[in-house]
């Protein structure tokens, strides 16, 4: 993919926040009410590009790349843990002086965003939830859990980039949308063994029992989600998700019984990629309180 093609797909100015000695990359587009959008693994801010373009004429849209992801620094020795990512997002909000914001989350962005919002729920105005999890469970695909195996994970995820490569084809159900250039955009920051450090670290940070280093942080997130239950909530869900199945949607419905739920039956895990035009319209209406 040429630089010009990438610039057309990702037409944004990069911003960097120096945090703990690392460059923390984020998009800060538009002006108006703030919408903070958090990505998952193995995506990056590129995942939200169409929503950013569609919303920045009326909203201030902020999209960080988690450390180790996208255009943020990718240190090889770093505490790639849920709590660290939560702390990083909080530090960015503090750096930007943001006190009120709406929040959109996907995949790992869910636990991270729920963690940030649960600490200071009075700052969260509205909540938009894409395919993610809000529970402690072992109900993940065997292919993902296999990547937690030390040697196998290092070879497959970091050596051959199979986690990210498989995601661009299996996480999207719309081959017309997932063109070669867009797939290349998703993979762009993960072009070497060193640059895939967080791709593997996120998988290894999935807590399956109370012996895991991130179990308590994840439990705290889950225990505090109820603090967001009185917010206006919208859930946009790709029903063909290979990872976050109907089990996860049912759990979210119980936690947010007042949520407006929109199911997309021709969309998968990358629901924003598959149903972007419809989701953009829903997000605009939701943020307007309609």
C-alpha positions in Angstrom: 0.0 0.0 0.0 1.4 3.4 -1.0 1.7 6.3 1.4 -0.9 8.2 -0.6 -3.4 5.4 -0.3 -2.8 5.1 3.4 -3.2 8.9 3.8 -6.6 8.6 2.1 -7.7 5.9 4.4 -6.2 7.5 7.5 -6.4 11.3 6.9 -5.5 12.4 10.4 -2.9 14.4 12.2 -0.9 12.4 14.7 -0.6 13.6 18.3 1.8 12.3 20.9 1.7 12.5 24.7 4.9 11.7 26.5 3.9 9.4 29.3 6.2 7.4 31.5 9.0 8.1 29.0 7.0 6.7 26.1 5.3 8.2 23.1 1.5 7.6 23.5 -0.2 8.3 20.1 -3.7 9.6 19.8 -6.1 11.2 17.4 -7.7 14.5 18.4 -10.1 15.6 15.7 -12.8 18.2 15.6 -14.4 20.2 18.3 -17.5 20.1 20.5 -18.7 17.4 23.0 -15.9 14.8 23.5 -16.2 11.3 22.3 -13.4 9.0 23.5 -13.0 5.8 21.5 -10.9 2.8 22.7 -9.8 0.0 20.4 -8.9 -3.6 21.1 -6.4 -6.2 19.9 -5.0 -6.5 17.3 -6.5 -3.3 16.0 -5.6 0.3 16.6 -7.1 3.8 16.0 -7.4 2.8 12.3 -10.4 0.7 13.3 -12.4 3.9 14.0 -11.3 5.9 11.0 -14.7 6.2 9.3 -16.5 7.2 12.5 -13.8 9.8 13.2 -14.3 11.3 9.7 -18.0 11.2 10.1 -18.2 12.7 13.5 -15.4 15.3 13.7 -17.5 18.0 12.1 -19.6 18.2 15.3 -17.7 16.4 18.0 -14.2 16.3 19.4 -13.1 12.7 18.8 -10.2 11.3 20.7 -8.8 7.9 19.8 -5.6 6.7 21.5 -3.4 3.8 20.4 -2.7 1.7 23.5 1.0 1.5 24.3 2.4 -1.3 22.1 -0.3 -0.6 19.4 -0.7 1.5 16.3 1.7 4.4 16.2 2.4 4.4 20.0 5.8 3.2 21.2 6.2 -0.5 21.5 8.6 -1.2 24.4 9.8 -4.8 24.6 9.9 -4.7 28.4 6.7 -3.2 29.7 3.8 -4.1 32.0 1.3 -4.9 29.3 -1.5 -5.4 31.8 -5.2 -4.3 32.0 -4.5 -1.9 34.9 -1.6 -0.2 33.0 -3.8 0.5 30.0 -6.5 1.9 32.3 -4.0 4.1 34.0 -2.7 5.3 30.6 -6.1 6.4 29.3 -6.7 8.2 32.6 -3.4 10.0 32.2 -4.3 11.1 28.7 -7.6 12.5 29.8 -5.8 14.4 32.5 -3.2 15.6 30.1 -5.9 16.9 27.7 -8.0 18.4 30.6 -11.1 16.4 29.7 -13.6 16.2 32.5 -16.8 15.1 30.6 -16.9 12.7 27.7 -18.9 10.0 26.0 -17.2 6.7 25.6 -17.1 4.1 22.8 -15.4 0.7 23.3 -14.6 -2.4 21.3 -12.9 -5.6 22.2 -10.1 -4.9 24.9 -11.3 -1.3 24.8 -14.3 -2.6 26.8 -12.5 -3.7 29.9 -10.2 -0.7 29.6 -13.0 1.8 29.1 -15.2 0.3 31.7 -12.3 0.5 34.1 -11.7 4.1 33.4 -15.4 5.0 33.5 -16.1 2.9 36.6 -13.5 4.9 38.6 -15.1 8.3 37.8 -18.6 7.5 36.4 -19.7 11.1 36.9 -17.5 12.1 34.0 -19.1 9.6 31.5 -22.1 11.1 29.7 -23.0 8.3 27.2 -21.7 4.8 26.5 -21.4 3.1 23.1 -20.5 -0.6 23.2 -19.3 -2.6 20.3 -18.5 -6.3 20.5 -16.6 -6.7 23.8 -16.8 -8.3 27.2 -17.8 -7.2 30.6 -17.4 -10.4 32.5 -14.8 -12.9 33.8 -15.1 -16.1 31.8 -13.2 -18.8 30.1 -15.6 -18.9 27.1 -13.1 -17.8 24.4 -12.3 -19.7 21.2 -9.7 -22.4 21.4 -7.6 -20.6 18.7 -7.3 -17.6 20.9 -6.6 -19.5 24.1 -3.9 -21.5 22.2 -2.0 -18.3 21.7 -1.5 -18.1 25.4 0.8 -21.2 25.2 4.3 -19.7 25.6 6.2 -21.1 22.7 3.3 -21.5 20.4 2.1 -18.0 21.0 5.5 -16.5 20.4 5.9 -18.3 17.1 2.4 -17.8 15.8 1.6 -14.3 17.0 4.9 -12.6 16.9 6.8 -14.7 14.5 4.2 -15.2 11.7 1.7 -12.4 12.8 -1.1 -15.0 12.5 -3.3 -13.4 15.1 -3.5 -10.0 13.3 -3.6 -11.6 9.8 -6.4 -14.0 10.7 -8.3 -11.1 12.3 -8.6 -9.1 9.2 -10.2 -12.0 7.3 -12.2 -13.7 10.1 -13.2 -10.7 12.2 -14.9 -9.1 9.2 -17.9 -10.6 7.3 -17.9 -8.1 4.5 -15.3 -8.9 1.9 -16.3 -5.9 -0.2 -15.3 -3.6 2.7 -12.2 -5.5 3.8 -10.1 -4.7 0.7 -6.4 -5.5 0.4 -5.6 -1.8 1.2 -7.8 -1.8 4.3 -6.3 -5.1 5.5 -2.9 -3.6 5.0 -3.9 -0.6 7.0 -4.9 -2.8 10.0 -1.6 -4.6 9.8 0.6 -1.6 9.1 1.9 -1.1 12.7 2.6 -4.8 13.2 5.3 -5.4 10.6 8.0 -7.1 12.7 8.5 -9.4 15.6 9.3 -6.5 17.9 6.3 -4.5 16.8 3.9 -7.4 17.7 4.9 -7.4 21.3 1.5 -6.1 22.5 -0.5 -8.3 20.1 0.7 -11.3 22.1 0.7 -9.5 25.5 -3.0 -8.7 25.2 -3.8 -12.4 24.6 -1.6 -13.4 27.5 -3.3 -10.9 29.7 -6.7 -12.6 29.4 -7.4 -13.6 33.0 -8.8 -17.2 33.2 -8.5 -17.7 36.9 -7.7 -15.9 40.1 -4.0 -16.7 39.8 -3.6 -14.5 36.8 -1.8 -11.1 37.4 -4.7 -9.2 35.9 -7.5 -11.1 37.6 -8.0 -8.6 40.4 -7.9 -5.6 38.0 -10.5 -7.3 35.8 -12.6 -8.2 38.8 -12.6 -4.6 40.0 -13.7 -3.5 36.5 -16.6 -6.0 36.6 -17.5 -5.0 40.1 -17.7 -1.3 39.2 -19.6 -1.6 35.9 -22.9 -1.0 37.8 -21.8 2.5 38.3 -22.3 3.1 34.6 -25.7 1.4 34.5 -27.7 4.7 34.8 -26.0 6.2 31.7 -27.6 6.3 28.3 -26.1 3.2 26.6 -26.2 1.9 23.0 -24.9 -1.5 22.0 -24.1 -2.2 18.4 -23.4 -5.9 18.0 -22.1 -8.1 15.1 -23.9 -11.4 15.6 -21.3 -13.4 13.5 -18.5 -12.7 15.9 -16.3 -15.7 16.3 -15.0 -14.6 19.7 -17.7 -12.6 21.5 -20.7 -14.8 21.0 -24.3 -14.3 22.1 -23.2 -15.3 25.6 -21.4 -12.0 25.9 -24.3 -9.9 24.5 -26.7 -11.5 27.0 -24.3 -10.6 29.8 -24.1 -6.9 28.6 -27.9 -6.8 28.3 -28.2 -7.8 31.9 -25.7 -5.2 33.0 -27.2 -2.5 30.9 -31.0 -3.3 30.9 -31.9 0.1 29.6 -29.5 -0.1 26.6 -30.6 0.4 23.0 -29.4 -2.7 21.3 -28.8 -3.0 17.6 -27.8 -6.4 16.2 -26.2 -6.6 12.8 -26.7 -10.1 11.4 -24.3 -9.6 8.5 -21.4 -8.3 10.7 -18.7 -10.0 12.7 -16.2 -9.0 15.4 -15.1 -5.9 13.4 -18.7 -4.7 13.5 -17.7 -1.1 12.8 -15.9 -2.2 9.7 -18.8 -4.3 8.4 -21.7 -2.0 9.2 -19.9 1.4 9.4 -22.5 3.5 7.5 -25.4 2.3 9.6 -23.4 2.6 12.8 -22.3 6.2 12.0 -26.0 7.2 11.7 -26.9 5.5 14.9 -24.0 7.0 16.8 -24.9 10.5 15.6 -28.5 10.1 16.7 -27.5 8.6 20.0 -25.0 11.4 20.8 -27.7 13.9 20.0 -30.0 12.2 22.5 -32.4 11.0 19.8 
